[in-house]
Amino acid sequence: MNKTFRANPRLRPYVAAGLMGVLMLLAACASTPPAPDSALDAAKVAISNAEKADAGQFAGAELGEAREKLAMADSAVREENMIVAERFAHESRVEAELASARTAAAKAAAVNKEMERGADALTEEMQRAGEPR
């Protein structure tokens, strides 16, 4: 009793149509994830904070990279590639935070240098006045 199963040739179009319907239903269920609004907002805030801290002067490359990655994230959202958009948004935020940190470090170094100059000037003044060091 070894019979091979053969579909009725008249049923083939119906079977094909049924399979296509199932595939279309599965494709419809696989919807695009929502836009990463919170990640995009966080990147925009981080860029804004970096700009307010004068990162353009002290960390222009990092700030430029943050802006570029944010633009890439916006482009990915328009193309409905939300996973890539979220990744670029996170990278943008990190670059902006790096720009802020480098700006703060550069400003602190400048203040430190100014304080050292002031201390050196006071030391010289004390030595001229005859006071021991």
Summary of the structure (lengths in Angstrom):
residues: 133
radius of gyration: 31.7
end to end distance: 111.9
largest distance: 119.9
contacts: 341
relative contact order: 0.11
helix: 80%
strand: 0%
